Amino acid sequence: MTDHVTTRCPDCEAVLVTAGLARMQTIRCAGCEATFLLGFSGQTIRTSRKAQTSLILGLSSLFCMLLSGIPAVILGMLALRDIRRRPGALMGRGFALAGIISGTVLGVGTTCFAIVAAALSTWMANSFERSTEPGRVREIAATMAEFDLPPGIKPRSAVQLIGMTAVVFVDAGEQGADRLKIHLVHYTNWMLRDRRQVRAQLVYHKDQLRGSHTESSHQWTCHVGGEAVQVTEEVRSDESGPVYRNYIAVLPARDGNVLAIVVAKEPQTTGTEPRLTTDMVRQFFESFTVPE
């Protein structure tokens, strides 16, 4: 039992009668309804509100970052100071430490993550470009390598992504339908390190080729920059009747390799010369040069 018959509320300073109450018993003030513990010699014990607020702000820094992390650290340090100055009257050291730690770790961690994410998203946005302007398409194609297009071929579109660039050249012809398409897809070395990996991308790019039935297929070799390059020549047809001759090769380029796909529509009239011959494709592939 406490030897004091009265004590004061730590919040409103009201005088409370404590006769007959045990030490460490919870007391509720009738005036302000604050709760606290009755200590030795009638001293009241309560949890530091600064420590409690520090913990709340420290946990909320997971979402508010340093906006709540810094106040959590400051309030936690002030709470520890008050607890040291009023031993036995204030509790909440654990709350204060937890608020300081969570405010520091979560505040700094989430802020750094937000900065990195913002920088990465900005870099990715700046790395993406899509253009149908002929001059810009030629500029983007020149970043891969230098080459000589077959006569009559015009640029259609170009797309630049992180680690990959795709350019399309076409010859629409008199009827407006695409008689010839050249797809050039450039992969940087850090994305696909060798030609076998680039050729594996044909599983995806095959869907872009006209036709669904392969009539025949064979391979031949050309020389690009002193290297022997294997070319796959396919004859494909679709359900509507047109026949397409596809040429596929992986060519050397700046900082990587270019997957080159040439799709040529075969003439429907007997005796009409094809738009693109095998010799013209060979000359196109062998014109690829990578300046030093």
PAZAPA-4460 file (N, C-alpha, C; in steps of 0.05 Angstrom, whole numbers, plus 32768, in hexadecimal, padded with zeros to 4 digits):
% residues 292
    n_x    n_y    n_z   ca_x   ca_y   ca_z    c_x    c_y    c_z   seq   type   mol
   8011   7FE8   8000   8000   8000   8000   8011   8019   8000     1      M     A
   8008   802E   7FF3   8018   8047   7FF3   8014   8056   800C     2      T     A
   8029   8064   8015   8028   8073   802E   801F   808F   802A     3      D     A
   8017   8097   8011   800C   80B1   800C   7FEE   80AF   8006     4      H     A
   7FDF   80C2   8010   7FC2   80C1   800C   7FB9   80D1   7FF4     5      V     A
   7FCB   80E2   7FE9   7FC4   80F1   7FD1   7FDC   80F1   7FBD     6      T     A
   7FD5   80F7   7FA5   7FE9   80FB   7F90   7FDE   810E   7F7B     7      T     A
   7FEE   8117   7F68   7FE5   8129   7F54   7FE5   811C   7F39     8      R     A
   7FD1   8123   7F29   7FCF   8119   7F0D   7FE6   8125   7EFD     9      C     A
   7FF6   8116   7EEF   800D   8121   7EDF   8004   8132   7EC8    10      P     A
   7FEA   8130   7EC1   7FE0   813F   7EAA   7FD3   8159   7EB2    11      D     A
   7FBF   8157   7EC3   7FB0   816F   7ECB   7FB7   817A   7EE7    12      C     A
   7FC9   816D   7EF5   7FD2   8175   7F10   7FBC   8174   7F24    13      E     A
   7FA6   8166   7F1E   7F91   8163   7F32   7F9A   8151   7F49    14      A     A
   7F91   8158   7F62   7F98   8148   7F7A   7F85   8130   7F7C    15      V     A
   7F91   8118   7F7D   7F82   8100   7F7E   7F87   80F1   7F98    16      L     A
   7F72   80E5   7FA3   7F74   80D6   7FBC   7F7D   80BA   7FB6    17      V     A
   7F93   80B2   7FC2   7F9E   8097   7FBC   7FA0   8085   7FD5    18      T     A
   7F93   808D   7FEA   7F94   807D   8003   7F89   8062   7FFE    19      A     A
   7F98   804D   8007   7F8F   8032   8005   7F96   8025   7FEA    20      G     A
   7FA2   8033   7FD7   7FA9   8028   7FBD   7FC4   801B   7FBE    21      L     A
   7FC8   8006   7FAF   7FE2   7FF8   7FAE   7FF5   8007   7F9A    22      A     A
   800F   8003   7F9F   8023   800E   7F8D   8020   8000   7F71    23      R     A
   8027   800F   7F5C   8026   8006   7F41   8009   7FFF   7F38    24      M     A
   7FF6   800A   7F46   7FDA   8007   7F3E   7FD2   801D   7F2A    25      Q     A
   7FC2   8016   7F16   7FB9   8029   7F03   7FA4   803C   7F0E    26      T     A
   7FA8   8056   7F09   7F96   806A   7F13   7F8B   807A   7EFB    27      I     A
   7F71   8081   7EFC   7F65   8092   7EE8   7F5C   80AC   7EF4    28      R     A
   7F65   80C2   7EE9   7F5E   80DC   7EF3   7F41   80E2   7EED    29      C     A
   7F32   80EB   7F01   7F16   80F1   7EFD   7F12   810B   7EED    30      A     A
   7F26   811C   7EED   7F24   8135   7EDE   7F2A   8133   7EC1    31      G     A
   7F42   8129   7EBA   7F4A   8127   7E9E   7F49   810B   7E93    32      C     A
   7F42   80F7   7EA4   7F40   80DB   7E9C   7F5A   80CF   7E92    33      E     A
   7F71   80DB   7E9A   7F8B   80CF   7E93   7F90   80B8   7EA6    34      A     A
   7F9E   80A3   7E9C   7FA5   808C   7EAC   7FC3   808C   7EB1    35      T     A
   7FCB   8083   7EC8   7FE7   8081   7ECF   7FEA   806E   7EE6    36      F     A
   8003   8068   7EED   8009   8055   7F03   8011   8064   7F1C    37      L     A
   800A   8058   7F32   8011   8064   7F4C   802B   8057   7F55    38      L     A
   8040   8067   7F58   805A   805D   7F5F   805F   805E   7F7D    39      G     A
   8079   805C   7F84   8080   805E   7F9F   807E   807B   7FA9    40      F     A
   8079   807F   7FC2   8077   8099   7FCF   8062   80AB   7FC1    41      S     A
   804E   809E   7FB6   8038   80AD   7FA9   803F   80B9   7F8E    42      G     A
   8057   80B1   7F83   805F   80BC   7F69   804F   80AE   7F53    43      Q     A
   8047   80BE   7F3F   8038   80B2   7F29   804B   80AA   7F13    44      T     A
   8044   8094   7F05   8055   808A   7EEF   8043   8088   7ED6    45      I     A
   804D   8093   7EC0   803E   8092   7EA7   8051   808E   7E8F    46      R     A
   8046   8085   7E79   8056   8081   7E61   805A   809C   7E52    47      T     A
   8072   80A1   7E4A   8078   80BA   7E3C   8068   80BB   7E22    48      S     A
   805A   80D1   7E1F   804B   80D5   7E06   805D   80DA   7DEE    49      R     A
   8074   80E6   7DF4   8087   80EA   7DDE   8091   80D0   7DD3    50      K     A
   8095   80BC   7DE6   809F   80A2   7DDD   8089   8094   7DCD    51      A     A
   8070   8096   7DD5   805A   808A   7DC6   8058   8096   7DAA    52      Q     A
   8059   80B1   7DA9   8057   80BF   7D8F   806E   80B8   7D7E    53      T     A
   8086   80B5   7D8A   809E   80AE   7D7A   809A   8093   7D6D    54      S     A
   808F   8080   7D7B   808B   8065   7D6F   8077   8066   7D58    55      L     A
   8061   8075   7D5C   804D   8078   7D48   8058   8085   7D2E    56      I     A
   8067   809B   7D32   8074   80A8   7D1B   8089   8096   7D0E    57      L     A
   8098   8087   7D1E   80AC   8076   7D13   80A0   8060   7D01    58      G     A
   808A   8054   7D09   807D   8040   7CF9   8070   804D   7CE0    59      L     A
   8065   8065   7CE3   8058   8071   7CCC   806D   807B   7CB7    60      S     A
   8086   807C   7CBE   809B   8084   7CAB   809E   8070   7C94    61      S     A
   8092   8058   7C98   8092   8044   7C82   8083   8050   7C6A    62      L     A
   8070   8061   7C6F   8060   806D   7C59   8067   808B   7C56    63      F     A
   806E   8099   7C6C   8073   80B5   7C6B   8091   80BC   7C68    64      C     A
   80A2   80A7   7C69   80BF   80AA   7C65   80CA   80BD   7C7B    65      M     A
   80DC   80CF   7C73   80E9   80E0   7C87   80D6   80F5   7C92    66      L     A
   80BF   80F9   7C86   80AC   810D   7C90   80A3   8106   7CAC    67      L     A
   80A1   80EC   7CB2   809B   80E4   7CCD   80B3   80D6   7CDB    68      S     A
   80C7   80CE   7CCB   80DE   80C1   7CD7   80EF   80D4   7CE8    69      G     A
   80F3   80ED   7CDE   8103   8101   7CED   80F5   8108   7D07    70      I     A
   80DB   8110   7D07   80CD   8115   7D21   80CE   80FE   7D34    71      P     A
   80CC   80E5   7D29   80CD   80CE   7D3B   80E7   80CC   7D4A    72      A     A
   80FD   80D1   7D3C   8118   80D1   7D49   811A   80E7   7D5E    73      V     A
   8111   80FF   7D57   8113   8115   7D69   8103   8111   7D82    74      I     A
   80EA   8108   7D7F   80D8   8103   7D96   80E3   80EC   7DA7    75      L     A
   80EE   80D8   7D99   80F9   80C1   7DA8   8111   80CA   7DBA    76      G     A
   8122   80DB   7DB0   8139   80E5   7DBF   812F   80F7   7DD6    77      M     A
   811B   8107   7DD1   8110   8118   7DE7   8103   8107   7DFC    78      L     A
   80F5   80F1   7DF4   80E9   80DF   7E07   80FE   80D2   7E19    79      A     A
   8114   80C9   7E0D   8129   80BC   7E1D   8135   80D0   7E31    80      L     A
   8138   80E9   7E28   8142   80FE   7E3B   812F   8102   7E52    81      R     A
   8115   8103   7E4D   8102   8107   7E63   8101   80EF   7E75    82      D     A
   8104   80D7   7E6A   8103   80BF   7E7B   811C   80BF   7E8D    83      I     A
   8133   80C7   7E83   814B   80C8   7E94   8148   80DD   7EAA    84      R     A
   813B   80F3   7EA4   8139   8109   7EB8   8124   8103   7ECD    85      R     A
   8111   80F1   7EC7   80FB   80EB   7EDA   80FA   80CD   7EDE    86      R     A
   810F   80C2   7EE9   810F   80A5   7EEE   80F8   809C   7F01    87      P     A
   80EB   8088   7EFA   80D5   807E   7F0A   80BA   808C   7F05    88      G     A
   80BB   80A3   7EF7   80A2   80B1   7EF2   8099   80AE   7ED5    89      A     A
   80AB   80A8   7EC3   80A5   80A5   7EA7   80AE   808A   7E9D    90      L     A
   809D   807D   7E8D   80A4   8064   7E80   80A3   8069   7E61    91      M     A
   80AB   8054   7E52   80A9   8056   7E35   80C4   8056   7E27    92      G     A
   80D9   804D   7E35   80F4   804C   7E28   80F3   803A   7E10    93      R     A
   80E5   8024   7E12   80E4   8012   7DFB   80D5   801F   7DE3    94      G     A
   80C0   802D   7DE9   80B1   803B   7DD3   80C3   804F   7DC6    95      F     A
   80D3   805E   7DD6   80E4   8073   7DCB   80FA   8067   7DB9    96      A     A
   8106   8051   7DC3   811B   8044   7DB3   810F   8038   7D99    97      L     A
   80F8   802C   7D9B   80EB   8021   7D83   80E4   8037   7D6F    98      A     A
   80DB   804E   7D79   80D5   8065   7D68   80EE   806F   7D5A    99      G     A
   8104   8071   7D68   811D   807B   7D5C   8127   8068   7D47   100      I     A
   8127   804E   7D4D   8131   803A   7D3A   811F   8039   7D21   101      I     A
   8105   8037   7D26   80F3   8035   7D0E   80F3   804E   7CFE   102      S     A
   80F5   8065   7D0B   80F6   807E   7CFC   810F   8081   7CEB   103      G     A
   8125   8076   7CF6   813E   8078   7CE7   813F   8064   7CD0   104      T     A
   8139   804A   7CD7   813B   8035   7CC3   8125   8039   7CAD   105      V     A
   810C   803B   7CB5   80F7   803D   7CA2   80F7   8057   7C93   106      L     A
   80FD   806D   7CA1   80FE   8087   7C94   8113   8089   7C7F   107      G     A
   812C   8082   7C87   8142   8083   7C74   813E   806F   7C5E   108      V     A
   8136   8056   7C65   8133   8041   7C51   811E   8047   7C3C   109      G     A
   8107   8050   7C45   80F2   8056   7C31   80F8   806E   7C20   110      T     A
   8106   8082   7C2C   810E   8099   7C1D   8122   8092   7C07   111      T     A
   8136   8082   7C0E   814A   8079   7BFA   813D   8069   7BE4   112      C     A
   812A   8057   7BEC   811C   8047   7BD8   810C   8059   7BC5   113      F     A
   80FE   806E   7BD0   80EF   8080   7BBF   8101   808F   7BAC   114      A     A
   8118   8098   7BB5   812B   80A6   7BA4   8135   8094   7B8D   115      I     A
   813D   807B   7B94   8146   8069   7B80   8130   8062   7B6C   116      V     A
   8118   805E   7B76   8102   8057   7B64   80FB   806E   7B51   117      A     A
   80FC   8087   7B5C   80F7   809E   7B4B   810D   80A1   7B35   118      A     A
   8126   809D   7B3D   813C   80A0   7B2A   813A   808A   7B15   119      A     A
   8133   8071   7B1D   8131   805B   7B0A   811A   8060   7AF6   120      L     A
   8103   8069   7B01   80EC   806E   7AEF   80F2   8084   7ADB   121      S     A
   8101   8099   7AE4   8108   80AF   7AD2   811B   80A5   7ABC   122      T     A
   812E   8094   7AC4   8141   8089   7AB1   8133   8077   7A9D   123      W     A
   8120   8067   7AA6   8111   8056   7A94   8100   8066   7A80   124      M     A
   80F4   807C   7A8B   80E3   808D   7A7A   80F4   809A   7A65   125      A     A
   810C   80A3   7A6C   811D   80B0   7A59   8129   809D   7A45   126      N     A
   812A   8083   7A4D   8136   806F   7A3B   8122   8065   7A26   127      S     A
   8108   806B   7A2A   80F4   8062   7A17   80EF   8077   7A02   128      F     A
   80EE   806F   79E9   80E7   8082   79D3   80DA   8072   79BD   129      E     A
   80C5   807E   79B2   80B8   8072   799B   80B5   8088   7986   130      R     A
   80BC   8083   796D   80BC   8097   7958   80B4   808B   793E   131      S     A
   80A5   809B   792E   809F   8093   7913   80A9   80A8   78FF   132      T     A
   80B8   80BC   7909   80C4   80D1   78F8   80DC   80C5   78EA   133      E     A
   80DC   80C5   78CF   80F1   80B7   78C0   810E   80BF   78C8   134      P     A
   8113   80D9   78CC   812E   80E1   78D4   8136   80D5   78EE   135      G     A
   8124   80D5   7901   812A   80CB   791C   812D   80AC   791B   136      R     A
   811D   809F   790B   8120   8082   7908   813C   807B   78FD   137      V     A
   8145   808A   78EA   8160   8085   78DF   8175   808A   78F4   138      R     A
   8172   809F   7904   8185   80A4   791A   8187   808D   792E   139      E     A
   816F   8083   7935   816F   806D   7948   817B   8054   793C   140      I     A
   8176   804F   7922   8182   8038   7915   81A0   803A   7913   141      A     A
   81AA   8053   7910   81C7   8057   790F   81D5   8051   7929   142      A     A
   81C7   8051   793F   81D3   804A   7959   81DA   802C   795A   143      T     A
   81CD   801C   7949   81D3   7FFF   7949   81ED   7FFA   7939   144      M     A
   81EC   8003   7920   8203   7FFE   790E   81FD   800E   78F4   145      A     A
   8210   800F   78E3   820C   801C   78C9   8207   8006   78B4   146      E     A
   81F3   800B   78A3   81EC   7FF7   788E   81DF   8006   7877   147      F     A
   81DE   7FF8   7860   81D2   8002   7848   81B7   7FF4   7843   148      D     A
   81A1   8003   7844   8187   7FF7   783E   8183   7FF1   7821   149      L     A
   8174   7FDD   781A   816D   7FD8   77FE   815E   7FF0   77F3   150      P     A
   815F   7FF6   77D9   8152   800D   77CE   8133   800C   77D2   151      P     A
   8128   8024   77D7   810B   8026   77DA   8101   8021   77F6   152      G     A
   8112   801A   7809   810A   8014   7824   8108   802E   7834   153      I     A
   80F2   8031   7844   80EE   8049   7853   80EB   8042   7871   154      K     A
   80F4   8054   7883   80F0   804E   78A0   80D3   8051   78A8   155      P     A
   80CA   8040   78B9   80AE   8042   78C3   80AD   8049   78E1   156      R     A
   80BB   803B   78F2   80B9   8041   790F   80D2   8037   791D   157      S     A
   80D5   8041   7935   80EC   8039   7946   80E3   803B   7963   158      A     A
   80ED   8028   7973   80E7   8028   7990   8101   8022   799F   159      V     A
   8106   8033   79B3   811D   802F   79C4   8115   8028   79E1   160      Q     A
   811E   8012   79EB   811A   800A   7A07   8135   8006   7A14   161      L     A
   8134   7FFF   7A2E   814C   7FF9   7A3C   8158   7FDF   7A32   162      I     A
   816F   7FE0   7A26   817C   7FC8   7A1D   8173   7FBE   7A02   163      G     A
   815F   7FCB   79F5   8155   7FC2   79DB   814C   7FD9   79CA   164      M     A
   8151   7FD7   79B0   8148   7FEA   799D   813C   7FDB   7985   165      T     A
   8125   7FE4   797B   8118   7FD7   7965   8112   7FEB   794F   166      A     A
   8119   7FE5   7936   8114   7FF7   7920   8107   7FE7   7909   167      V     A
   80F3   7FF4   78FC   80E5   7FE6   78E6   80E7   7FF8   78CD   168      V     A
   80EF   7FEB   78B6   80F0   7FF8   789C   80DC   7FE9   788A   169      F     A
   80CF   7FF8   7878   80BB   7FEB   7866   80BD   7FF5   784A   170      V     A
   80B1   7FE6   7838   80AB   7FEF   781D   808E   7FE8   7817   171      D     A
   807D   7FFC   7817   8060   7FF8   7814   8058   7FF0   77F8   172      A     A
   8067   7FFA   77E4   8060   7FF4   77C9   8049   8005   77BE   173      G     A
   8040   7FFE   77A6   802C   800E   7799   8010   800A   77A5   174      E     A
   800B   7FF2   77AF   7FF0   7FEC   77BA   7FED   7FF3   77D7   175      Q     A
   8002   7FFC   77E4   8000   8004   7800   8005   7FEE   7813   176      G     A
   8004   7FD5   780A   8009   7FBE   781C   8027   7FBB   781F   177      A     A
   8030   7FB2   7836   804D   7FAF   783B   8058   7F98   782A   178      D     A
   8069   7F9F   7817   8076   7F8A   7807   808F   7F81   7815   179      R     A
   809B   7F92   7825   80B4   7F8B   7832   80B6   7F98   784D   180      L     A
   80BF   7F89   7861   80C3   7F94   787B   80DF   7F8A   7885   181      K     A
   80ED   7F9D   7892   8106   7F96   789E   8104   7F9D   78BC   182      I     A
   8106   7F89   78CD   8106   7F8D   78EA   8123   7F8A   78F4   183      H     A
   812C   7F9F   7902   8146   7F9E   790F   8143   7FA2   792D   184      L     A
   814A   7F8E   793C   8147   7F8F   7959   8163   7F8D   7966   185      V     A
   816B   7FA1   7973   8186   7FA3   797F   8185   7F9C   799C   186      H     A
   8195   7F89   79A5   8197   7F82   79C1   81B4   7F89   79CB   187      Y     A
   81B6   7F97   79E1   81D0   7F9E   79EC   81DC   7F85   79F9   188      T     A
   81F7   7F86   79FD   8205   7F6F   7A07   81FC   7F68   7A23   189      N     A
   81F5   7F7C   7A34   81EE   7F75   7A50   81D3   7F67   7A51   190      W     A
   81C3   7F6B   7A3C   81A8   7F5E   7A3B   81AA   7F42   7A30   191      M     A
   81B5   7F3F   7A18   81B9   7F25   7A0C   81D6   7F23   7A03   192      L     A
   81E6   7F12   7A0F   8203   7F13   7A0C   820D   7F06   79F2   193      R     A
   81FF   7EF3   79E7   8209   7EE6   79CF   81F3   7EE1   79BB   194      D     A
   81FB   7ED9   79A3   81E8   7ED6   798D   81D4   7EC0   7992   195      R     A
   81DB   7EAC   79A1   81C8   7E96   79A6   81B1   7EA1   79B6   196      R     A
   81B6   7EB3   79C9   81A0   7EBF   79D9   818F   7ED0   79C7   197      Q     A
   819C   7EDF   79B4   818C   7EEF   79A2   817A   7EDE   7990   198      V     A
   8185   7EC9   7986   8175   7EB7   7975   815E   7EAB   7985   199      R     A
   8161   7EA7   799F   814C   7E9D   79AF   8134   7EB0   79B0   200      A     A
   8139   7ECA   79AB   8123   7EDD   79AA   8111   7ED9   7992   201      Q     A
   8119   7EC9   797F   8108   7EC3   7968   80ED   7EB7   7970   202      L     A
   80EC   7EAA   7987   80D3   7E9E   7991   80BE   7EB4   7994   203      V     A
   80C8   7ECC   799D   80B6   7EE3   799F   80B1   7EF0   7984   204      Y     A
   80C7   7EF5   7976   80C4   7F04   795D   80B7   7EF5   7946   205      H     A
   80B6   7EDA   7949   80A9   7ECB   7934   808B   7ED3   7932   206      K     A
   8080   7EDC   7948   8064   7EE3   7948   805F   7EFC   7937   207      D     A
   8074   7F0C   7932   8071   7F24   7921   8074   7F1E   7903   208      Q     A
   807E   7F06   78FD   8082   7F00   78E1   8067   7EF8   78D4   209      L     A
   8064   7F01   78BA   804C   7EFA   78AC   804B   7EDC   78A6   210      R     A
   8034   7ED1   78A7   8031   7EB5   78A0   8033   7EA3   78B8   211      G     A
   8027   7E8C   78B5   8027   7E79   78CB   8031   7E5D   78C2   212      S     A
   8036   7E5A   78A8   803E   7E40   789E   8059   7E42   7890   213      H     A
   806C   7E32   7898   8087   7E32   788C   8087   7E1E   7875   214      T     A
   808B   7E29   785D   808B   7E17   7845   80A7   7E0A   7842   215      E     A
   80BC   7E1A   7846   80D7   7E0F   7844   80EA   7E21   7854   216      S     A
   8102   7E16   785A   8115   7E25   786A   8131   7E1A   7865   217      S     A
   8144   7E2C   7861   8160   7E24   785E   8172   7E3A   7869   218      H     A
   818C   7E34   786B   819E   7E48   7876   81B6   7E4C   7863   219      Q     A
   81C0   7E64   7864   81D8   7E6B   7855   81E8   7E7F   7865   220      W     A
   8201   7E84   785C   8214   7E94   786B   821C   7EAD   785C   221      T     A
   821E   7EC3   786B   8229   7EDB   7860   823F   7EE5   7873   222      C     A
   824F   7EF9   786A   8265   7F02   787B   8260   7F20   7882   223      H     A
   825F   7F25   789C   825A   7F40   78A6   8272   7F48   78B7   224      V     A
   8280   7F5C   78AF   8297   7F66   78BE   82AC   7F50   78C3   225      G     A
   82B0   7F3F   78AF   82C4   7F2A   78B2   82BA   7F11   78C1   226      G     A
   82A1   7F11   78CA   8296   7EFB   78D8   8281   7EEC   78C7   227      E     A
   8280   7ED2   78CA   826D   7EC2   78BB   8252   7EC3   78CB   228      A     A
   823D   7ECB   78BD   8223   7ECE   78C9   8210   7EBB   78BC   229      V     A
   8202   7EAB   78CC   81EE   7E98   78C1   81D3   7EA6   78BD   230      Q     A
   81C8   7EA2   78A5   81AE   7EAE   789E   819A   7E97   7899   231      V     A
   8183   7E99   78A5   816D   7E86   78A1   8159   7E92   788D   232      T     A
   8154   7E84   7878   8141   7E8D   7864   8129   7E7A   7864   233      E     A
   8112   7E86   7868   80F9   7E77   786A   80E5   7E80   7855   234      E     A
   80D5   7E6E   784B   80BE   7E75   783A   80A5   7E6D   784A   235      V     A
   8094   7E82   7850   807D   7E7D   7860   8064   7E87   7851   236      R     A
   804D   7E7C   7858   8034   7E84   784C   801F   7E85   7861   237      S     A
   800B   7E97   785C   7FF5   7E98   786E   7FDB   7E8E   7861   238      D     A
   7FC5   7E8F   7870   7FAC   7E83   7866   7FA0   7E93   784F   239      E     A
   7FA7   7EAD   784D   7F9C   7EBE   7838   7FAA   7EBA   781D   240      S     A
   7FC0   7EAB   781C   7FCD   7EA5   7803   7FE8   7EB1   77FF   241      G     A
   7FEE   7ECA   7807   8008   7ED6   7802   801F   7EC5   780E   242      P     A
   8036   7EC6   7800   804D   7EB7   7809   8063   7ECC   7810   243      V     A
   8071   7EC7   7826   8085   7ED9   7830   80A0   7ECB   7833   244      Y     A
   80B5   7ED9   782B   80CF   7ECE   782E   80DD   7EDD   7845   245      R     A
   80E5   7ECF   785A   80F1   7EDB   7872   810E   7ED4   7874   246      N     A
   811E   7EE8   787A   813B   7EE5   787E   8141   7EEE   789B   247      Y     A
   814E   7EDC   78AA   8154   7EE2   78C6   8171   7EDE   78CC   248      I     A
   817E   7EF2   78D9   819A   7EF0   78DF   819F   7F00   78F8   249      A     A
   81B5   7EFA   7906   81BE   7F09   791E   81D8   7F16   7916   250      V     A
   81D8   7F31   7914   81EF   7F40   790A   81FD   7F4F   7920   251      L     A
   8217   7F54   791D   8226   7F63   7932   821D   7F80   7931   252      P     A
   821D   7F8D   7949   8215   7FA9   794A   8224   7FB6   7962   253      A     A
   821F   7FD0   7966   822C   7FDF   797C   8222   7FD3   7996   254      R     A
   8234   7FCB   79A8   822E   7FC2   79C3   821A   7FAB   79C3   255      D     A
   821A   7F9B   79AF   8207   7F84   79AF   8203   7F78   7994   256      G     A
   81EC   7F6D   7990   81E5   7F5F   7977   81CA   7F68   796D   257      N     A
   81C6   7F67   7953   81AC   7F6E   7946   819F   7F55   793B   258      V     A
   8186   7F51   7943   8176   7F3C   7937   8168   7F48   791F   259      L     A
   8170   7F40   7907   8166   7F4B   78EE   8152   7F38   78E2   260      A     A
   8139   7F42   78DD   8124   7F32   78D0   811A   7F41   78B8   261      I     A
   811D   7F35   78A1   8114   7F40   7888   80FC   7F30   787E   262      V     A
   80E5   7F3D   787A   80CD   7F2F   7871   80C5   7F3A   7856   263      V     A
   80C8   7F2B   7841   80C2   7F34   7826   80AA   7F24   781A   264      A     A
   8097   7F34   7810   807F   7F27   7804   8085   7F1F   77E8   265      K     A
   8080   7F05   77E2   8085   7EFB   77C8   8070   7F05   77B4   266      E     A
   8077   7F0A   779B   8064   7F14   7787   804F   7EFE   7781   267      P     A
   8035   7F08   777E   8020   7EF5   7778   801E   7EEF   775A   268      Q     A
   8029   7F00   7749   8027   7EFC   772C   803F   7EED   7722   269      T     A
   803A   7ED8   7713   8050   7EC8   7709   8061   7ED8   76F6   270      T     A
   807C   7ED5   76F9   808E   7EE3   76E8   8096   7EFF   76F3   271      G     A
   808A   7F08   7709   8091   7F22   7715   80A9   7F1E   7727   272      T     A
   80BC   7F31   7724   80D4   7F2F   7735   80CD   7F35   7752   273      E     A
   80D9   7F26   7764   80D4   7F2B   7781   80E0   7F46   7789   274      P     A
   80D4   7F52   779E   80DE   7F6C   77A7   80FA   7F6A   77B2   275      R     A
   8100   7F54   77BE   811B   7F51   77CA   8125   7F35   77C4   276      L     A
   813E   7F34   77BA   814A   7F1B   77B3   815E   7F13   77CA   277      T     A
   8166   7EFA   77C9   8179   7EF0   77DD   8194   7F00   77DB   278      T     A
   819C   7F07   77C3   81B5   7F16   77C0   81B2   7F32   77CC   279      D     A
   819B   7F3E   77CA   8197   7F58   77D6   8197   7F57   77F4   280      M     A
   818C   7F41   77FF   818D   7F3E   781D   81A9   7F39   7826   281      V     A
   81B9   7F2A   7816   81D5   7F25   781D   81E4   7F3F   781E   282      R     A
   81E0   7F50   7809   81ED   7F6A   7809   81E5   7F7C   7821   283      Q     A
   81CB   7F7B   7828   81C2   7F8A   783F   81CF   7F81   7859   284      F     A
   81D0   7F67   785D   81DC   7F5D   7876   81FA   7F63   7877   285      F     A
   8207   7F5F   7860   8224   7F63   7860   822C   7F80   7861   286      E     A
   8219   7F92   785D   821F   7FAF   7860   8221   7FB8   787D   287      S     A
   8219   7FA8   7890   821A   7FAF   78AC   8237   7FB4   78B5   288      F     A
   823D   7FCB   78BF   8258   7FD2   78CA   8254   7FDF   78E4   289      T     A
   8267   7FDA   78F6   8267   7FE6   7911   827F   7FF8   7913   290      V     A
   827C   8012   7910   8294   8024   7912   82A1   8022   792D   291      P     A
   82BB   8027   792D   82CA   8027   7946   82C3   803F   7957   292      E     A
***
